[in-house]
Amino acid sequence: MSRIFNIINVQVRRDLALRRGIARLPIRTIFSTSRTNNDRDASFVLGKRWKDSADTVIIGGGCVGVSVAYHLAKGGMKDVVLLEKSELTAGSTWHAAGLTAYYHPGINLKKVHYNSIKLYETLEEETGQAVGFHQPGSIRIASTPVRVDELKYQMTRAHWHPTPQFLITPERVQELFPLLNMNKVLAGLYNPGDGHIDPYSLTMALAAGARMYGAQIYNPAPVTGLTPTSDGQWDVQTPHGTIRAKRIVNATGFWAREVGNLIGFQHPTIPVHHQYVVTATVPEVKALKTELPVIRDLEGSYYLRQERDGLLFGPYERMEKMVLQDSWVRDGVPPGFGKELFESDLDRIMDHVEMAMEMVPVLKTADIINIVSGPITYTPDLLPMVGPHQGARNYWTAIGFGYGVIHAGGIGKFLSDWILSGEPPYDLIECDPNRYGRWTDVPYMCTKARESYGYNNVVGYPKEERFAGRPTYRTSGVYELLKDQASMGFHAGWEQPHWFYKSGDHTGYKPSFRRTNWFGPVGRECKLVMEKVGVIDLTPFGKFTVKGRDSQKLLDRLFANTMPKVGLTNISHMLTPSGRVYAEVTITQTAPGEFMLITGSGSELHDLRWMEKEMIDGGYEVDIKNVTEDFGVLGVAGPSARKVLQKITDEDLSDTGFKFLHCKTINLAGVPTQAIRISYTGELGWELYMEQKHMAAVYQAIMAAGQEEGIDNFGTYAMNSLRLEKGFRGWGAEMNCDTNPLEAGLEYFIKLNKPADFIGKAALQEVKAKGLKRKLSYLTLDTDNVDPEGNETIWLNGKVVGNTTSGAYSYCTQRSLAFAYLPVELCSVGQKVEVELLGRKYAAMVVQEPLVLTEPTRTRLQKKSKSKA
């Protein structure tokens, strides 16, 4: 161990505040529930008068919970109460390394990080409380060519954001961090303004601000019970009394499961052991005139920053070495645990220690004064769970933060804006708590959390797939038939084919920033659908039935389109009060007053919660049932699809007998069910809905009937290319809570003149009257071996003018395509711009959409041409 640090004082300190020079308060004993519930006792214990009602009760006094209280109170909410079971910062906040970064690989969370940093820059001046905020910047180190591509990929996703971010040379990296061994450094991603903050001081400043604006903070005040009332409020029980709250926010960190259990939820959060090491003074560090930037060695999978005159670094161990505190999931968090730590284990992180010493040689002779090993909370996908939760009225979550310090400020503002205005201020669906469901059981959660921790710094490829914990129980009726023939993707717990293998293909998951092994096979599948007939598994769609006396009235309130007549289908959109697109749904009226609603796989509970809220708040007599797992869905598309399906049914499927956007219930020969619903949507051809148990039989019947027509399978990659060729918008890309339907080109589906006062109608009328500042445009690109994915920066004359929303290669036209938002003055057909891909700007041009006509349109034109002949 001679090359290892000199360990002069390896100890697990009970409070990092000692190291930071902050006096620690003793952990207080949690009060027995036998205490009498009266104002006098509560006042005596808590030093203030107890409130028996509140607009919002926030449970949990870490930096996230206190930030929510601060923002709500600052936003004007009068009765905000925060309950903390012991001390503020107890849990994960007090021992955090405190890193702050503008960078995030996702698009929406960049906004959260940006808002956090901007708040922290001004919080001390606002509250008078020091926050210990250091902003020396940060550098992500690329030491392989693939890592350089990754940095270029992330640069094009950052240029259209306000985040300051630069791709810098090795020389610049060394200038900023002169203690690095530059032998392996190829490039760096530099974010000036990044750094670190003292989590304890941050939380206390937020608490001071919350109190300054009128919020009440009670501690120690553990929550012992949560009881919903008939009018959607909550009785929040504590040893000091009960508070009647209009809403509650669970911000309890690694106690989130326990609080969720009080109302029957099992939130998929689990504590993991995270270690970091603090050194004594390092002479080379002390000699520097300016603070070192934080570095993140991506290949070494660790972060390192200056701590006073020494260094602090924290690794993320591989899956097989990291430790889950799974006993807390099973047995609960030990009573009284709050400002305690786990026993450290230097051996577990020695691989990373060696890599850190190689990259920063001064570590070889540094003395360790502390090894911190504490619990941080993970969800299966590493992202937090933020927002209102489906299944319980006025229950909100702000839990599952693996990086709570950098998220706290931005998430507090995001949640408070949502609560105060009634809609999310911007799209953050990747953090929606409703992305999880029953399929997220404990074994899955543990396996995925282990994978997510171990994969913290793996290369972030487009179209990324992770395979731990798969499959869940959510497999369609044809999964067993298809699983060995295809590269599977994961969608809301479901396995769904991305593309299919043929002899000679390079099979398996081979990620890349450029065209890879799926490129040729996807072209083959597009050709199949355009020229013959293909079958796709669409089972992951979210599916709901809506019926009851007020069903049409409710749907007219929820959706901007008119409701279809019995036997017809249409595309409809739910809008927010400010007129932005909350969801896109396919609606069919299957019988008088009975509707089937279909939404995207990732929107299932997101959309259901929105509909249920309006149903309850509006007093509608309606029954909404989630039937997502009951029905399998097959899409049959291509010019021969109608012919193939006609072979196995007596129902008239001719052009005149079964028209576009019609729906019927039919029988299929040889299939033991009488309840197959079929609709002709044009987008995916024909969609067949059947019970899961009959899905394999339906699939096999279709495949047998289509042998003469050359029938085969196709996957979602081909579907995406085909929908872009036809100019079809995708929810979550071209439309979301950041866009209104007019700028997204959805006017056809928005009926501003319908009698019903649908949500967002007035706002949209105002938007229309004022005129648009940007519009969705359709671009072709001249590329080589790389194609747009979405969220790339668009340039004109050296300036950023917009961003792509989605993109793909068009196999029909042999060109790359993308949708993009541009200023209205740049949306004319023929307008030339540049799209940045992997550090290079490619020529692009606005063209008339679509490049490929839909099948109903092609059929109509063919008939028209024949009639003229």
N, C-alpha and C positions, 0 to 999 in steps of 0.2 A: 504493500500500500504506500510505498515511498513517494509515488507520483501523485498521491491523493492529497487533498487539503490537510493541513495540520489542524486537527480537531482539538481545540483547546477548551471548548466549553459547549459541548453538545448537550443541550437541555431543551425540554419542551416547556416553554413558559406559558403560564396560564393566561397572560394578557400581553399582547404586543404593544399595548399602550405604554408599558414600562419602557420598552425600547424607544418609543417615540417621545418619551418624556411627559406622558399624560398620566396623571394620577388615576388609579382605578378604583371604582366604587365596589364595595363587596357585593357578591351575588346574594340577592335577598331570598328569603324563604317564601315559596309559593303558599298562599293562604289556603287554609282548609275550606272546603265548601260548606262547612257547618257554620261559618260566620253569619251573623244576622245581616239582612239586606236593608240597611237604612242609611239615610244621608249622613247621620252623625258618625257612624262607624267608617263609612267611606271617606268622609271629609278628614277624619282623624288619621286614617292610614295614608291617603293619597295627597293630603295637603291642599285639597281643593274640593269644591262642591261637586257632587256626582250629578251628571245629566241623565235623565231617564228617557230622552228621545234625541234622535239625530237624523239628519238627512243621510249621512253616510258614516258607517263605522268601518274603519280599517283595522284589520287584525294583523298585528306584526309590526315591530318597531325596528326593523333593519333599514338600510338606506333606501330600498324600494318603497316600503310601506310609508316611511316618513316623507318621501318625495311625493307620493300620491296625496298625502294630507296637505303638504305645502302647496301643491298646485291647485287642489280643490279650493282651499281657503283663499289663496291669491286670486283665483278665478271668480270669487264672489259667493261661494256657498257658505251659508251662515252657520250651519250646525254640522261641523266635521269633528269626529271623535276618533282617536287612534288608541287602541288597546294593545299594550305590550306585556307579555306574561312575566318578564323579569326586568331587564334593563334594555334601554335602546342599544342597538348594535349587537346584542347577544345573538348567537347563531353563527352565520357565515361572515357577516359584515366585519366584525371586529378584527378578525385575523387575516383578512384579504390582503393581497399584495397591492391592490389599489391601482391597477393599470388603467389608463384611459387612452382610447385610440379612436381616431376618425374612421379608420379602416374597418370595413366588414365586407366579406365576399358577396353577401346578398345585396339587393338593391334597396329594399325598404328599410332595413335596419341601419343603413348608412344615415338615414334621417334621425333615428333614435340616438346614435352616437354623436352626431353633429349637435343635436339639441342639448345633449348632456354636457358636452364640452363648453358650449356657449353659456350655459347656465353656470357651470362651475367657475368660469372666468369672472363672473360678476357677483357671485353669491356672497363673498366676503364683504364687499362694499355694501350690498343690500341689507345684510343681517348684522354686520359688525362682528361676525364670528370668523376667526381664521379657519381656513380649510386645508392649508398645506398643499396647495396645487403647484406642481412642477410641470413645465411644458418644454422639455428639451427636444421634443420630437421623437420619432421612432423610425427604425429601418428594418424592413423584412429582407433577410439575406437570401439571395438565390445562388446556389453553388452547383447547380446542374443546368444543362440546356433546357430541360423540361420546366424547371423552376423559372427560368427566364421567360419562357412562353407564358407561364402562369401569371407572372407580373405584368406582361404585356396585355394579357386577357383582362386582368383586373383594371389596368389603366383605361382601357376603352369604356369600361363600365363606370368609371369615376369622372371622366371629363365633363359629363353633362350634369354633374352634381356640384354643389358648392364646396364639397370637401377638398381641401388642399392636398394634392398627392402628386408625386413626381417619380419617374423612373430614372435612377441615377447610376453613374458609372462606378466601377471599383475605386477609381481615384477619389471621387466625391465621398464614397462610403468611408474610405480611410481618413479623409479630412475630417469628417464628422465624428468618427470613432477610431482614434489613432491607436488604440490598444488591440485591434483585431489582427489576427494572422490572415493575410490577404491571399494566401496560396489558392484557396478554393472559391473566393468571392468572384462571381461573374457579373452581378448587378445587385441593385438594392431598390426597394420600394420605400420611398421616404415620405413621411407625413409630418411636416412641421406642425406644431401645436399639440401633438400627442405627448403623453408623459405618464404621470402618476399623481395620485391624490391620497391624502390620509383618510381612510374610510370612517374612522371614528369622528374626526373633525368635520367631515362632510355631513355625516348624519346629524351631528349636533347643530350645525349651521342650518340644515333643512328644518330641523325641529324648532329652532329659534324663529325661522321664517314662518313656519306653520302657526306657531303661537302668536307671532306678530300680526298675522292676518286673521286670527280669531279661532283657530283650531284648538281643541282640547286634547292633551296627551295624558293618558292615565297609565301608570305603572307603579308597582306590579299589579297587573289586572288580567290574569289568565281567563280565557274564554272556556267555559265549562259546558255550554250547550247552545244550540242554535235551533230556534223553532219558527217555522214559517207561519205567517198569519194568512187568513183568507183573502185579505186585500193586497197580498204581494209584499208585505213588509216582513221584518224579522225581529224576533225577540232574542236579543243577545245576552246570554246569561253569564255572569261572573260572580265571584265570591262577594263582590261589593254591591251587587244589585243587577237589575235587568235594564237594558237599553232597547227601546223600540226604534228600529232603524228602517228607513225607506230602502236602503240597499246596504250590502256588506261587501267588503273587498278582502279576499283571502290573500295576504302578503306575508305568509308565515315561513317562507324558506323551507328548511328540511322538516318542519312540522306541518307542511301543507297537506299531506295525506291524512294526518290525524284530525285536522280541522275539517277536511272534506268528508271524512268518515262520520262526522257529527250529523251530516245531512244525506248520507248514503252514497257519496262519491268516493271512488278510489283513484285519486289522481296519479297518473304515471310519473311520479317523481321519486328519485332515490339519491341518497347522499353517496358521494364518492370521496375517497381520501386523496387530497391534493397536498403535495409537499413543496416547499421552497426553502432555499438555503440562504442565510445571511452571513456575510463575512465581516471580519474586523477591518480596520483601516488598511487599505492597500496603498502603499506609497505612490505608485504610479497614478492611481486615481486621485489621491490627495494633491498631487502636483499639478493637476489640470486646472486651467483657468475658467473653463465653462463645464457645466454638467453634461455628462455623456447622454446621448439619445438612448432610448430603450431599443434593444435589438431583439429580433425574433429569428433564430436560426431554424429555418423550416425543415432542413434535413435532420438537424439534431433534435428537433421537437422540444425546444425550450425557449423561454424568454429570459432576458437578463437586463437589469437596470442598475443605475447607481443608487446606493443607499448611504446617505451621508458621504463619508470618505471611503466606503467599502462598496461591495457589490451584492446584489440580490438576484438569484436566478431560480426559476421554477420549471421543471420538466413535466411532460405528459408521457407517462410510461406506455408501453405497448399493452395491447389487450390482455395478454397472458400474465402481465406483471401487476397491472393496476388493481386496486382493492375497492370493492363495493362495501358499503355498510348495510348489507341486505338484512341484517338482523333487525334493523330499525323498521324495515318494511313489515316484517313479521311480528315483532314484539312492541313496536313503538319506540320513540326516542326516550332514553332514560330520564326519569323525573329529575329536574334540576339541572340537566345539561344545558349549557348556554354559552359560557365563556371557558369551556374546556377544549383540549386538543387531544388528538390521538397520539399514540407512541410513534415516534419517527422511525423510518427504516431506510437508512442511507444505501444499503445494498440494493434495494429495489430500483434505485435511480442511478446506479453507478455507470451504466452505459451512457447516460446523458451527461453525467459529470465528466466522463472522459472526453466526450465530444465538445463540451463547453470549454474544457481546458485546452483542447486543440485549437478552438476558434479564438479564445481569449487567454493567451498563455499566462498572464499574471495570476490567473486563478490557481496555477500549480503550486504557488507558494503562499497562497492566502490562508488565513486562519478562519475557521468557522466559529461563529459565536452563537448561532441559533439554527436549528432545523425545525421548521413549522410544518406540522401535519394536521390539517383540519378538514372538516366536512364542507363540501360545496354540493349544490343540488344539481342533478342532471335529469333531463327528460330523455326519452328514447332518441330524439333527433338533435339534442343539444340546445334547441331553441326554447325560450320561455313560453308560458301559457298566459296570455294577456287578453282580457276582455270578458264580456258576459258569458256565462256558461249555460248551454242548453240543458233543459231538464229541471231548472230551479229558477224561479222568478227573482230578478234583482240580486242575483249572486254573481259576483265578479271575481276573477282571479288575476293575480300578479305574482306568479310562482314559477319555479323551475329555472331560476337564473344561475347559470354557470359563471356568468360575468356580470354580477349584480351592480358593481360599482359603476361601470361605464354605461349600463342600461338604466340606472336608477333615474337620472334626471329626465331623459327623453321619454321613458315609459311613464313616469309620473305625469308629464304633460300630456302624453297621448291618451292615457286613461281619463284624466280629468277633463280634457276637451271632449271626449266621447260622452262621458257622464253628463256634462253640462249642456252639450248641444244635441244629444240624441243620436249621433252618428260618429263613426271613426273619422278623425281629421285627415287621415290618409290610409292607403292600403297597407295592411300589415297582416294579411291572412296567414302567412307562414307561422305566425305566433298565436293564431286563434286557438283557444283551448279546445274548441270543438273539432279540431283536426283528428283528435283521438276518439276512440269508441270502445265498445266491449272487447274488440279484438286486441286491445292493448293490455294484455294480462301481465301478471307479475313476471313469469319467465321471459316473455318478450321484452318487457321493460328492462330487466336486468341484463339480458344479452345485448340489447341495443345500446344501453348506457355504457356498457363496457366497450363496445365497438366505437361509439362516438368519442369517448375519452381517448382511446388509443389512436383514433384517426384524426386527432385534433389538428395536426399539421400535415396531413397527407395532401397530395396535389389535388387541387379543386378543379376537376375537369368539368366541362359541360356534359349534360346527360349522365350525371354521376349516378351510379347504383351502389348500394351497400347491401350485403346479403345475410348478415347475422339475423337470427330470429325468424327467418322466412322458410317456408310460408307460414302465415297465421291460419286460423281456421277459415278465413275468407278466401276460399278458392271456388271458382265457378264450376258449373257442371261439366265443362269440357277441359278443365285444367289437366286432369290426368292424361287426356288424349293428346294434349298439345305441349306439355312441359318439356319433353325431350326434343321437340322439333324447333324450338324458338328460344330467343334471348328474351327473358322475362323482365318486365318492369314492375315496380311496386307503386300502387296507387291506393291510398287510404286503406291499407291492409290487404288489398287484393293483388293477386298476381295477374298480369295482363301481358300478352305477347307484344314486344316492341318490333321484332322482325323475325323472319323464319329462315331456317337453314336449308340449303340444298347441297348435294354432293359437290365437293370442290370448294365450298365456302370455308373461310377461316372463321370457325365458330367461337362462341363465348364472348365474354365482356372484355373488350379491348379499348379502353377509353383513350381519347386523344383530343388535342385542340384543333386537329385538322380532320379531314375525311379519313375514316378508318374502315374496319372490316364490314360494317353494315352498309356502306355507301352503295355498293353494287347490288346487293340483295334487295335493298329498299327500292332501287330503280326498277328491278324486276317485278316487284309487287305493284308499283304504280302502273307499269305497263299492263299487268294482269287486269287491274281494275278498269283501266281506260279502254281496253280492247276485248276483254272477256268477262269474267265474273270472279269476284273474290268474297271471302267470308272473314269477318273479324269478330272477336269476342269483346262485347261492349258492356259486360256485366257490371263493372265498377260504377256505372252511372248511379247517382243518388235517385231514389224513386219514392214518391209519396202519393197516397190517395187522399183526396179532399172531397168530402160530401157532407150534406146536412142542409138545413133550411136556408142558411145564409151563405152557402158555399160560393155562389157566383158573386154575391155582394162583397164578400171578403176578397176574392181574387181580383175583382174590379178595383178594389181599394189598393191592393198590393202591387198590381201590374199596370204598366203604362199602355199595353195593347188591349184591344177588345178581346173578350173571351170567345173561343171558337164554339161553333154550334156542335151538336151531338154528331159524332163520327168524324170530326175534323180536328186538325192539329195546327198550332201555330207557335212561333217563337215570341216570347214575352220577356220583359225585363222588370225587375224590382229596382226601384230607385230610392236613394236616401232623401231625406227632407230637402237637402240642398241641390237635388237633381243629379247626383252622381250614380253610377251603375253599381248597385249592390250585388245583383245576380242576374244571370241569363238562364231561362227555364223554358223547356218545351212543354206545352200544355195541350192535352187532349181531353175533350169532353166525351167520356165513354158511355154515359147514359144521362138523362136529364138530371142536372144538379150534381153529377158525379164526375170527378176529374182525376186524371193521372198526370202528375208533374214529374219531369225528368230534369235533373241537373248534373253538373260535372261531379266526378268522384271526390275531388277535394272539397266540394262545397256542401256535402250532404247535411251535416249537422249545423253548419254555418247558415244555410238557407232555412233549415227547419226552425232554428231558434228565432229567426226574424219573423217567420210566418206565425209561429205560435204566440210570440209577443203581441203582434197586431190583433190576432184572434182574441186573446184574453183582454187586452186593453180596450178593444172596441166592443166587447160583449157579443161577439158573433156566435151563433149556434152552429158550430161546424166541428166535424171530426177530421183531424189530420192524422194520418197513420204513416209511419215510416216502413216501407216494404222493400227497402233496398236489398236486403239479404234473401228475400223470398223469391225474387224473380231473376232468371238469367236473361241475357240479351245477346242476340246475334244480329250483326249487320251483314246484309248481302248486297253487294254493289257491283255495277258494271253493266254494259249494254245487254248482256245475256241474263241478267239477274231475274227479270220478269219471266223469261222463258223457262228458266230452271225451276222457279217456284211454282209456276203453273202446272208443272208435271206432277206435283205432289199435293195438289188441292183442287177441289171442285169449284172453289170460289173464282169468280171472273176477275182476273188480274190484268185484263187488257187496258189499253190507254183510256178507253171510254168507261170501262167497268170499274176501274180503281185509279182515281185521279190523284194528282200531286196533293200532299198534305191531307189525305184521307186516311181513315183508320177503321179496321174491322176486326172482329173475332172470327177466326177460321179454324178448320180442321186440316190436318196434314195426314196424308195416307201413310199408314204404318207407324204412326206415333200415338201412344196410348194416352192422349189427353184431348179434351174438347175446349181448352181455354188458351189458345195461342192468339195473342193480339198482334196484329201486323199493321204497320203504318208505312207510308211511302213519303219520305221526307225530302228526297232529292239530294240532300247533303251526303248521307251515307247510303243512299239507295233505299233499301227496305230494312226496317227494323222489326225483329220478331221478339216478343216478350212471352216467356213461358216459365212455369215453375222450375226451380233448379233441378229437381229430380228428373225432369223430362228433357233437360237441355242436351245431354249427350245424344239421345235418340233423335232429336230434331236436327242437330248438327250432322249426324251420320246420314240421315235421310236427304238432307240438302246436298251433301257432298256426293252421295251416290247418284242423285238426280242430275248433277252437273258434270259428270265425267265427259260426256260428248262435247260440252262447251269449254272444257279445259279449266274447270273450277279449281281453285286453290285458296290457301290462307293468305291473309295479309295482316300487318300489325299497325301499331299506332304511329310509328315513324312515317310509314307511307301515308297514313291518313292525314298527318300534319302537312306533308308536302302537297297532297291533293287539295286540302282545304285552302292552303295559301294560293295555289294556282287559281282557284275559283273565287278568291277574294272574301272568304268567310272569316269573320272576326272570331277571336277566341276570348272567352272570359278569363280574366287574370292576366291577359296580355294587352290586347287592343282596348279592352274595357275593364274597369275596376273602380274602386272607390276614389281613384285619382282622376277619373275622366267622366265627362257627361256624354250622353248618347248622341247628342248632336255633333260634337266634334269627332266622335267615333264613327260617324256615318251610319247611324242606326235610325234615321228619321222614319223610315218605312214602318218600323215597329212601334213608334211612339205616337199615340193618338191623343194629341193635345185637345182635340175637339170632342172627345168622348164625354158623355155626361158625368161619369163618376169622377170624383175628386181624388185621383190616385196620389199616393205619396210622391212628393217631388214635383207635382204638376205646376204649382205656382212658381217655384224656383226655376223650372225649365222654361216657362213662358218668359220669365225675366231674362234668362240667359239668351233666349232667341231674340228678344227685343234689343238687347245690347249688342249682339253680334259676337262671333267667335274670334279668338286670337290665334288659335292653332287648329289644325285639322289632321285627321289621319290620312296619310298618303301611301301610295303603292309604288314601291321601288324595284327596279331591276339593277343588278350589280354585275360588274365585270370582275370576277374573282378567279382564283386558280384552284388551290386545294383546300380552301377554307370557306365556310359559309356562315352567314349571320345566324345568330341564335335568338337575338332579342336583347335589348338594353345596351346596344352599342351606340357610341357617340357619332353624330352626323356633323360634318364640317362644311363650311362654305367660306372661301377666301380667308382661311386661317382662323375662323371663328366658329365656336360651337353654336349650331342652330337647331338641334333637335336630337332625338333618340329613336332607335328602332324599338319595336315592341315584340316582334317575333320574326323569324326568318327560316329559310330552308332552301335547298336546291330544288329547282323545278325540272323534273326529268322530261316533261312534255316539251318545254321550251329550251331546255339545255342552258339555263341561266339561274343564277341565284336570285331569290326574291326576298323582300322584307316589307313589312308594314312599318310605318314610322310616323311620329308626330312632328310636324313642321309648322312654322308660322304661316298664316293664311296666304301671305304674299309670296310664299315659296312653294305653294301646292299645285301650281299649274302644270299640266302635262308638258313634258319636255324640259322642266327645270332640272338642272344638273347640280349634284352635290357630291360629297365624298363620305363614305362610311368607313370608320376605323375598325380594322380587324387585325388582331395580333401585332399591333404597332405600326401597321401600314394602312394608308388611306386608299381605298378602292373607289374608282369612279362609279357613280350611281345616277339614275335618272328617274324622275317621276313619270309613271306611265298610266294609261287608262286601265282600270280594273274591270273585269277580271281578264287574265291572260288565257284562261281555259273556261269555256262555258259549262254550266251545270248540265247534267243529263236531261232533265225536263226541257231545258232551253234548246239543247242540241236536237232532241226529238222533235220539238215544235218547229224548228227551222228546217229540219229535214223534210217534214211533212209539207211545209210551206213551199219548199223548193220543188218537191215532187208535183204538187198541185199546179204550180206554174208551168212545169214541163208538160 
